[in-house]
Amino acid sequence: MSALLLYFEDEQAPALRLAEACGLPAACVGRHRFPDLELRLKLPVDAAGKLPSKLVIYRSLDKPNDKLVELLLVSEEARKLGAQHILLVAPYLAYMRQDIAFHPGEIVSQTIVGRFLSKLFDGLITVDPHLHRISRLDEAFPGPYAIALSGAPKLAELIAKERPQAMLMGPDGESAQWIASAAAVCGFDHGVCTKVRHGDRDVHITLPDGVVVQDRHVVLLDDMASSGRTLVEACKLLRAAGARSVDVAVTHALFAADALDVIRAAGIEHIWSTDSVIHNSNAVSLAPLMADSVQHFLSIDPEA
């Protein structure tokens, strides 16, 4: 066996889709939680108690704290069991939003978590990471193989089927990059709102000047939905401006606490997401998008 994809049971479906797209065998990491909440993990070794020299580990990092410990334990033991070249596929990459210290003593988690992962893995593939103040993933993950892909074009293809004449709207300035790439796929009309954030759940949105949404089907497109408040405020403005319908398409369906209920109550009709985070709204598989980058990593000679 030249390479193997490892996954955890709770992410079996998207992991197996990726394994199939890459033509890789896949195996599940055994996981047991003790009453004291510590973890016991078991790697799927061969008859000789070994792992292949090349591994792909699929672990999306929503609800990340336990998962980061899992990755530490798995990568360290995998090296002892024969793995020499290990790739982490983390479609959602946690702790990237905390990229600056606004007050003395605040910890910049993007830098710390990125370095932590780069010491465990020889490569990282992720999708739409939050790189607000840096331009490249390797600035956060200083490893030799750092690939940041975007789910926006795949979401655009879905929107073109579901809402052929839609207008794409970014809920804030940070979404401009996804709006531009998605709009280019199918020639959508598009615009970007302006947002001022006053707290985790307190945001103020204004619609872009000169953009007419009267009687239009509008799709709010963003990299993630967490509290949902930004999407809700944008929806209210769009409805008030005469939009015929408002839908949401996001790469990462985090939807913390009551976010989904709040979004539904605001009058948003459809919610579509990629499978970067397992959720009932998943409508787009990222496996075809990530497969080439996985296969390229596996083709690299680690001795070269």
C-alpha atoms as one frame of an Amber mdcrd trajectory, in Angstrom:
protein
   0.000   0.000   0.000   1.680   3.226  -1.158  -0.751   5.724   0.421  -3.778
   5.698   2.687  -6.473   8.199   3.660  -7.373   8.214   7.351 -10.592   9.674
   8.707 -12.703   9.765  11.849 -16.124   8.146  12.026 -18.051  11.406  12.361
 -16.658  12.607   9.011 -16.870   9.328   7.133 -19.080  10.518   4.272 -17.009
  13.485   2.986 -13.757  11.611   3.663 -14.851   8.636   1.578 -15.960  10.971
  -1.217 -12.442  12.425  -1.242 -10.825   8.981  -1.122 -12.907   7.880  -4.099
 -12.070  11.038  -6.062  -8.356  10.422  -5.405  -8.450   6.663  -5.972  -7.143
   6.031  -2.460  -7.954   3.312   0.048  -9.424   4.727   3.261  -9.537   3.572
   6.870 -11.100   4.888  10.052  -9.140   5.961  13.129 -10.586   4.202  16.177
 -11.732   6.660  18.820 -12.843   6.106  22.417 -13.577   8.722  25.059 -12.974
   7.764  28.670 -15.274   8.955  31.483 -12.669  11.595  32.378 -13.001  12.894
  28.770  -9.510  11.840  27.688  -9.199  10.170  24.283  -7.875   6.795  23.226
  -7.120   6.527  19.520  -6.176   3.482  17.447  -4.563   3.654  14.024  -5.507
   1.090  11.336  -2.098  -0.578  10.911  -1.330  -3.525   8.611  -0.511  -7.080
   9.705   3.030  -6.008  10.531   1.774  -3.139  12.701   2.854  -0.505  10.180
   1.364   2.354   8.167   2.246   3.271   4.577   4.894   5.911   4.035   2.369
   8.445   2.712  -0.773   9.395   4.598  -3.663  11.755   3.980  -5.545  12.670
   7.155  -9.017  14.138   6.687 -10.158  16.265   9.630 -12.215  19.413   9.227
 -11.577  21.716  12.171 -15.002  22.978  13.179 -15.417  22.501  16.952 -11.651
  22.336  16.900 -10.310  21.837  20.394 -10.645  18.046  20.691  -9.727  17.670
  17.039  -6.416  19.488  17.475  -5.483  17.046  20.227  -6.506  14.151  17.957
  -4.236  15.454  15.204  -1.324  15.780  17.614  -1.725  12.184  18.796  -2.327
  10.723  15.337   0.552  12.470  13.584   3.095  11.679  16.291   2.205   7.979
  16.397   1.879   7.689  12.619   5.515   8.791  12.246   6.606   6.037  14.619
   4.630   3.496  12.584   6.245   4.300   9.249   4.513   7.392   7.851   7.095
   9.757   6.391   4.980  12.169   4.353   1.687  13.269   5.949  -0.912  15.605
   4.458  -3.700  17.202   6.488  -6.907  17.909   4.580  -8.838  20.327   6.771
 -11.591  21.870   4.611 -12.430  24.217   7.480  -9.359  25.613   9.219  -9.996
  26.863  12.745  -8.584  29.834  14.620  -7.748  31.792  11.467 -10.012  34.734
  12.346  -7.946  35.745  15.373  -5.151  37.253  13.304  -4.249  40.360  15.297
  -4.068  41.489  18.930  -6.495  44.371  19.378  -5.610  44.759  23.071  -2.454
  44.027  25.071  -2.269  40.375  26.072  -4.616  39.026  23.381  -3.321  35.844
  21.803  -3.027  35.741  18.011  -4.254  32.191  17.506  -3.798  32.187  13.718
  -0.030  32.264  14.072   0.139  29.764  16.939  -2.241  27.174  15.505  -0.687
  27.494  12.058   2.796  26.821  13.424   1.460  23.944  15.554  -0.021  22.223
  12.506   3.060  22.873  10.362   5.180  20.948  12.870   2.843  17.944  12.670
   2.182  17.792   8.916   4.185  18.082   5.721   1.295  19.689   3.887  -2.109
  21.281   4.379  -5.089  21.629   2.057  -7.961  23.830   3.179 -10.863  25.739
   1.636 -11.659  29.443   2.000  -9.529  30.059   5.102 -10.022  33.393   6.807
  -6.932  35.264   5.591  -8.093  38.806   6.245  -4.748  40.447   7.023  -2.433
  38.087   5.188  -2.440  37.241   1.491  -1.217  33.627   1.461  -1.887  30.512
   3.522   1.817  29.806   3.986   2.063  32.961   6.072  -0.124  31.203   8.661
   0.988  27.630   7.931   4.739  27.910   7.249   5.040  24.495   5.650   6.348
  23.365   2.255   2.879  22.542   0.869   0.104  24.948   1.820  -2.913  24.988
  -0.495  -5.936  27.263  -0.057  -8.801  26.460  -2.417 -12.141  28.237  -2.793
 -15.626  26.787  -2.713 -17.159  29.900  -4.303 -17.046  28.665  -7.935 -18.693
  25.358  -6.967 -21.393  27.234  -5.063 -21.871  29.475  -8.085 -22.513  26.424
 -10.281 -25.198  25.289  -7.828 -26.777  28.750  -7.706 -26.864  28.850 -11.512
 -29.017  25.712 -11.447 -31.265  26.752  -8.566 -31.562  30.509  -9.262 -30.456
  31.062 -12.896 -31.083  34.825 -12.880 -29.856  35.492  -9.345 -27.923  38.496
  -8.156 -25.024  37.592  -5.867 -24.558  39.787  -2.815 -21.658  39.790  -0.378
 -22.739  40.665   3.164 -19.511  42.576   3.914 -16.261  43.788   2.394 -14.390
  40.626   3.311 -16.725  38.636   1.069 -15.724  40.633  -2.030 -13.131  38.066
  -3.116 -15.664  35.210  -3.068 -18.330  37.297  -4.803 -15.961  38.227  -7.629
 -14.788  34.650  -8.269 -18.312  33.229  -8.052 -19.845  35.897 -10.287 -17.202
  35.243 -12.943 -18.237  31.594 -13.236 -21.725  32.235 -14.586 -21.784  35.971
 -15.285 -23.974  36.890 -12.301 -24.828  40.472 -11.428 -23.275  41.153  -8.046
 -22.597  43.633  -5.280 -21.037  43.860  -1.835 -22.570  45.345   1.315 -20.719
  47.370   3.916 -20.609  46.083   7.495 -19.663  47.645  10.804 -19.350  45.120
  13.639 -20.054  46.299  17.197 -19.882  42.833  18.814 -20.222  39.111  18.117
 -23.974  39.486  17.544 -24.280  43.221  16.867 -23.644  44.323  13.277 -24.762
  47.205  11.071 -25.136  46.601   7.324 -25.664  48.987   4.412 -26.474  47.969
   0.829 -24.056  48.962  -1.954 -24.790  52.264  -3.688 -26.409  52.051  -7.093
 -27.323  48.360  -6.932 -31.020  47.727  -7.626 -32.475  44.578  -6.074 -36.151
  45.346  -6.714 -37.922  42.148  -7.825 -34.603  40.243  -8.018 -33.720  36.822
  -6.623 -30.708  37.603  -4.405 -28.251  35.062  -3.022 -26.047  36.104  -0.118
 -22.672  34.428  -0.623 -19.958  34.230   2.028 -17.164  32.011   3.304 -18.967
  31.080   6.513 -22.097  31.472   8.614 -21.508  31.417  12.362 -23.819  33.566
  14.478 -25.885  34.379  11.371 -26.440  37.989  12.396 -24.643  39.470   9.400
 -26.784  37.432   7.001 -29.953  38.347   8.885 -29.274  42.082   8.739 -28.423
  41.874   5.042 -31.600  39.909   4.380 -33.741  42.508   6.138 -32.280  45.284
   4.001 -32.699  43.312   0.791 -36.313  42.483   1.598 -37.002  46.111   2.445
 -35.432  47.136  -0.885 -37.847  44.877  -2.764 -35.903  41.653  -3.345 -38.249
  38.899  -4.553 -36.349  36.259  -2.589 -33.193  35.961  -0.494 -31.161  32.763
  -0.249 -27.808  32.000   1.379 -24.801  30.084   0.050 -21.762  29.571   2.286
 -18.640  27.451   2.193 -18.579  26.696   5.923 -21.911  26.003   7.644 -20.892
  26.593  11.261 -24.295  27.878  12.450 -23.580  28.298  16.163 -26.339  28.151
  18.799 -29.621  29.543  17.409 -28.122  30.904  14.188 -30.113  28.679  11.849
 -33.435  29.529  13.506 -32.635  33.239  13.384 -31.748  33.031   9.679 -34.919
  31.121   8.819 -37.040  33.602  10.785 -35.558  36.487   8.791 -37.194  35.165
   5.626 -34.244  33.468   3.955 -35.686  30.721   1.749 -32.823  28.359   0.909
 -29.501  27.712   2.632 -26.809  25.929   0.617 -23.357  24.975   1.853 -20.398
  22.830   0.900 -19.583  19.707   2.897 -16.549  21.305   4.553 -18.603  21.119
   7.769 -21.216  18.389   7.943 -24.653  20.003   8.076 -28.170  19.458   6.738
 -27.623  22.346   4.325 -24.723  20.593   2.528 -25.376  20.725  -1.215 -21.880
  20.788  -2.741 -19.139  18.165  -2.361 -15.606  19.552  -2.147 -13.981  16.228
  -3.058 -13.619  17.022  -6.802 -12.113  20.406  -5.919  -9.517  18.973  -3.516
  -8.582  15.761  -5.341  -5.955  17.234  -7.681  -4.109  18.925  -4.822  -4.124
  15.700  -2.797  -2.774  13.695  -5.727  -0.086  16.294  -6.388   1.099  16.062
  -2.791   1.277  12.262  -3.037   3.350  12.545  -6.210   6.058  14.573  -4.462
   9.259  12.702  -3.625   9.973  13.578   0.024  13.675  12.881  -0.550  13.939
  15.342  -3.451
